[in-house]
Structure formats: structure tokens, C-alpha cells
């Protein structure tokens, strides 16, 4: 395996994390993140070690109302198993309690070389690319995935010109 799957998802908070409406999310964030890190196929999570058990202090697109989650998995199946087949799904179903709808794509996936840890800037670029071009090999969704690049693909990990 020469590539792993990176994913970013963003959410627009209904209120600051220290307000009561967000308590159900904040009080479970560390537990759900820990559950994710213990799943087969988990590789890495961006964590700034903030007080809420994740990277909620990382500003995304310069917007303090957006929070993000950036992770790396061995495969799309491993990511889907965590998201849809663990307790995580219960919190996914409750997302409208804590987050406002985002009209554009809010989740993007892409393949990274084994050992690569995506940056916020990289995740922003992939999400913007998906919003502009739709699903491509450069950025896609779990519903419309692309296979990992082959080891013989020239320029497989380069950013395409717009």
C-alpha cells in the first residue's frame, strides 16, 4: 500500500463551543475522537491538543464559526466503517443540534502518500477544488470515490492547474 486516504470535513457551529447548546457535542468530542483512533485502519488525526479534545481551535477558511476534522485512513472502507458502523453514527445523526447547514460541499477525500500528514491549507485547497470541479482524482467524496493512484502514475500526487 503506497497511499492512504485523507479526509477533511467542516461544520458551521450554531454557537461558540462554550455555550450550552454545544455541550452535547463538546462533552463527547474526546471520546468519539479516541474511538476513531482505536479503529482498524486509522492512521492519523490532526490534533492541536485544544481544550475540547481535538482541533477545534484551528480556523478554517478564516472563519471562526467553522470547525474541521482532518484524518488519514488506510482505506475508504476503514473510514466508512468508523463513520457509519460505530457510535460515531449516533452523533452524525444529531449534527443539526449543533451545526448549521452548509450549502456547499463540506467533506472532501483525497489520496496521500503513506506517511503524509495533511495541512489545513492542503485540506482547504482540496475542498475548494471539489466545490469548483466536482469529484475528481484530486478531491472526491465517499459517495463518488476514485481509486488510489498507481505507483506508475506520473504526477499522481501533484496539484492540477486550474
N, C-alpha and C positions, 0 to 999 in steps of 0.2 A: 504494500500500500504506500503510494507516494504522495497522496493528497488526503487531507481531511476536509470536512465541511464546516465552514464558518457561517454563523448566522447573527443577524442583528434584528432586534425588534424594539420599537419605540412606543411609548404611550404618553398621552397628554393627561396629566393629573387633574382631577376635579378640584383639588385643594392642595396646599402645601402638606408635606408629609407629616408635620407635627399637629395637624388638625384631626379632630375626632373622626370625621368621615373616612380618613385614610387608615385608621387604626387596624382594621381587618387585614389590609394589605401589609402594612409595615410590621405588624406583630407576627406575621408568618413568612416574611421575606427570607430571613436567615435559614429557617427550617426548609423551605422549598429549594433554596439555592443549595443547601447541604444535600438534600435528596438528589438533586441533579448531579452534583459532583460524585455521588456514590453509584450512579447508574453505569451499567456496562456501555462502553463506547464513548463515555465522557472523556474529553481531553483537557479543556481549559476554559476558564471564565475570567472575563475582565473584572477585576475587583480592586477598587481603590481603597478598600478597607474602611468605608464610611460607617457612621454610627448605626445605619439601618441594615447592615449585613450584605452589602452589595456595592454597586457603583452608581447609586442614586445621586451622588454629588457631581457626576460627570455631566457637563452641559452638552446638549446635542443640538446642532444647528443654531447655536447661540440663543436657545430658548429655554429659560429656566423652568418652564412648565412641562417640558419633555423629559422623561427618563428613558434610559435604554438598558438593554441587556445584550452583551456580546459574548458568544460562546463558540467553542470549537468542538466538533464531534467526529468520531471515526467514520460515520456514515449518516445519510439521511434517515435510514431506518433507526439508528440509535437515537437521533434527535426526536423523531416521531414517537418512539417508544416512551421516552421521558414525558414529552408534552401531552400525549394522548392516552397513555396507559399507566399513569401513576397518579398520585394525589394532586399533581400539578393541574390536571384537567378540571378539578373542582374549582380552583382559583381562576382558571381561564374562563369558566362559565360565569363567574362572578365579576368579571372585569368591568362591566358597566357600572358597578357600585363605586368604583374608584377612578375610572378613566373615562374621558370624553371620546367620542368617535373621532377618528382621523380619516378624512376623505380620501387621502392618497395612500399608496402602499406604505405599510408600516413595518413590514418584515421582508428581509432580503437574505438570501443564501448565496454562497459562492465557495469555490474550491480553493484551498490554500495548500502550499507545500507542507509536509509534515514538519512540525516544529515552529511554524509561523504563528505569531500571536497578533491578530489584527488590532489596528489602532482605531480610535474614534474617527479620525479623518478618513481612513480607508472605509470604515463602515458607512459613514455619511456619503462618500462617493458612490459606493455600491448601491445604496438605497436610492440616491438621486438618479443613477443610471437606470435602475429598474423602473422608476417613475417615468423617465423620459422615453425609454426604448422598449419597455415591456420585458418579459422574461427572455434572457439570452444566456449564453455560456458565461458571461461576465457577472450577471446577477439574476437570480431567479427566485421562485417561490417554491415551497414544498409541494404545492399542487401542480406546478409546472416545472419539474426539475430537469436539469441537464446532467449528463454523466461527468464524472471526474475526467480531467484531461489525461490523455495517454502520455506515457513517458517520452514518446516520439513526437508529440505535438510541438511544433515550433512556436515560440512565443505564447505558450498556454497561460502563463501567469502574468502577462503584461496587460496594462490598461489600454483598451482600444481607444483610438482617436474618435472624437465626436464629429 
